């Protein structure tokens, strides 16, 4: 089996490993076994390959658990973290399954936190749905949570409050221009056009 190691820079503390020209992940230089000759192409046997594989799994596990300990993250985000480090798909799948089983990764829990965060920022329902889709989480997970957490009356009140503040900042603007500018601003914030029109009428 052919082993090749490369570094992004001369001062890099991590090396990317290739086995038979397949990228299998990164390892810190300080944990490399003695048989590895950095930056050289060499032949290794099955036992040496197995030792490297075990080190790769251990390093990937440490990276992922540290990432999840710092903040809540989705399955997609966790996979992307390991993909960027070049880890083999088999290693990634095994670690993701382990973290989901232990509830370290829970897309429903992540969605609830994500929805609550954006609702506090006062964005519209359309934009919030768009942002949830960008998270690559199944709609069947986040849609029931969104329906439960989003209160139309509270959303309307939030829109009116924001609109009132926005209008107050527009100095001596002609009525039609003010209306067009206000509608455009809140459409971009993801609010439904009928809801915007209702808030506009309520403030007149």
N, C-alpha and C positions, 0 to 999 in steps of 0.2 A: 504494500500500500504506500502511495506517494504522499508525503507531507510537505506542504509549502506554507511559510509564514510571512506575512507582510505587515508593515506598520504605516499609518497615515502620515506620520512625520518622523524625523530622526529622533525626536525627544519623546515620542509617544510611549506611554507606560503599558499600553495594550497591544497585543498582536492578534491579527485576524488569521485564523487557521483554515487551510484548505486540505481536504483529504481526497485524493484522486480528482483534483480540480473542482471539488464541490465545497463551497463555503459552509463551514459547520459552526462558526461562532468566534468570539473573541475571548482571550484570556490575558490577565495581567502577566507581564514578563516575570515578575517575582515568583509566580506559582508554577511556571513551566517546569516539567520534569527535566532531569539532567540530560536525558537522551535527545532532547530537542535542540537543534542548532538554528537559532533565529536567523531569518533572512536567507536560509539555504534550502534547496530542494533535497529531500532525503527520503530513503525508504525506511519504513517502520513495519514491525510485525503486528499480528493481531492483538497480542497482549498490550503492546504499547499504544495501539489505537484505542483499545478498551479503556486504558488509563486516561488518555486524553478525553475520551467521551465522558467519563465520570467527572473529570474536572470541569468540563464545559457545562454539564448539567448542574453541578454544584454552584458554579459562578452565576449561571443564568438564574438559578433559584434565589441566590442572595440579592441579585439586582432587582428581581421582580418583587420579592418580599419587602425590600427596602422602599421601593417605589410605592407599594400599596400601604405601607405603614405611615407614609408622609401625608397621604390624602386619599380620598375615595377615587377610584378609577374604574372605567368600564372594561369589559372584555376586549373590545376593539383597541382601546388605548394601551392595554397591557400587552396585547399581541404586537402592536406597532413598536413598543419599547424594545422587545426582544428581536423583532425583525431588523430594526436599525442596527443592532449589534451583530447581525449576520447569523444568528443561531439557527440550527437545523429545524425544520418543521416538526420533526418527531419530538425534539426537546421542548419546543414551544407548546405543542399540543398536550404533552404530558403535564407540564407545569400549569397550564391554564386549567386543565381538568382538575388538578389537585387543588388549586386555589378556589375554584368554583365549589368543589366538594366541601372545603373547609369554610366556605362563605367569606373568604377574603375578597372574592370578586362576586358581586351581585348586581346585575344590570337593573333590576327593579329598584334596589336601594339607591343606586347611583342616579337613576332617572328621577326619583323623588327629590333628591337633593338638588339636582340640576334644575328641575321645574320650579322648585321653591325659590331658588336663587334668582332665576330670571323673572319670576312673577314679582319679586320684591323690587326689581329694577323697573317695573312698569312697562314691559313691552307687550305688543299685541299678540293675540292668539295665533295668527297666521305666521308671524315671525318666529314665535316659540316652537311651533310645529316644525318649521323649516330647520331650526337649530337642533331639534331632537333627531331629525332624520340625518343630519350631518354627523351625529354621534355613532351612527351605524348600529343602533339598537333596534331590535324588532319592534314594529309599531304595536304589535299585540301586547308588548310589555308596558310601554309608556302611555298609550292612548287611554286605558282605563284610569291610570293615575292622574292624567291631565284632566279628564272629565270630573274626577272626584275633587281635585284641588282647585280647579279654576271656578270662581264664582262670578257669573255674568254681571250681577249688580256691583260687586266690588270692582270688576274690570271697567265698568262704565264710570264709576265714581273716580277711579284712578285716571281714566282718560280725561274726564272733565277738569280735574285738578291740574293735570299736565297742560291741557289746552289753555286754561285760564292763565297760567304762568307764561306760556309761550306767547299768547296774545299781548300780555302786558309788556313784553320786551320789544314789541314792534311799535316803533314810535311814529304816530301820525301817518300810517299807511292807508291808502285808499281801500274802501271796503272790499271791492272785488279782488284786488291784489292780495289783501290780507287773507281772504277766504281761500283763494287758490294756494297760497303759500302754506297756510295752516293744514289744509286737506293733504297736500303733498307731503308735508313733514310727517304727519301721523300715519299716512299710508306706508311710508318708508319704515316706520316703527312697527309695522305689522298689524295695525288695527283694521278691522273691517270697515268698508266705506259707509255702510248704513249706520254703524256705531259712531263713526266720526260725525256724520250728518246729524245724528241725534244729539251728540254732545254740543255741536255747534249751535243747534236750535235752542238747547237748554241754557246756553250762556248768553243768548241775545237779550 
